[in-house]
């Protein structure tokens, strides 16, 4: 797991397991391109589920 993935997972844990991609980018030091490049890997690994702009923990 990368540091960026860990940050996203910690953020989701603090937001009751769900957030929008916009919220994640606004609140973490991650840009939109980076977030959208790691989310598919996190989905494949079964860590998160994504529906449009919403991300939640699995």
N, C-alpha and C positions, 0 to 999 in steps of 0.2 A: 504494500500500500504506500502510495506517495504521500508527502506532507499535505498536498492540496486535497487529496481524497480524505485524509484524516480531518482536515479543517472543515470540509463540507459535512462529514458525518457528525462531527461535534456540534456544528451549527444546527443540523437537523434535530439532534437530540435535545438541544436547548429550545427548539421551537415546536415542541410536541410532535416531532417526527415528520413535519411537512413544512414546505416553504415554496415560494415561487423562485424561478431562476433569477428574476430581477431583484428580489430581496437578498438572495445569496450574493450576487455581484455587488449590490449596494453596501452590504454589511461586512463583507470579507475582502481581503486584499487579493481578489481574483478577478481577472477581466472576463468578459463575456465569452470570448473565443476559447480561453483556457477551460472555463466551466463546461462549455458545450463539447469540448474535445475529450474531457474525462468522464462525462456522464454515461456515454455508451459503454465504457469499460466497467464502470460501477454497476450498470444495469446487468451486464453479462455476468459479473461476479455475484449477482444477487444481493447487492448491498442496498440499492435504491430502486424505486419504480418511478417512471416518469410518464406523465400524461400532459402533452402540450407544454405549458409553462410551469406546471406543478411537479415538484419532486417530493417524494416521501420515502422514509425508511422502509425496508422490507421486514 
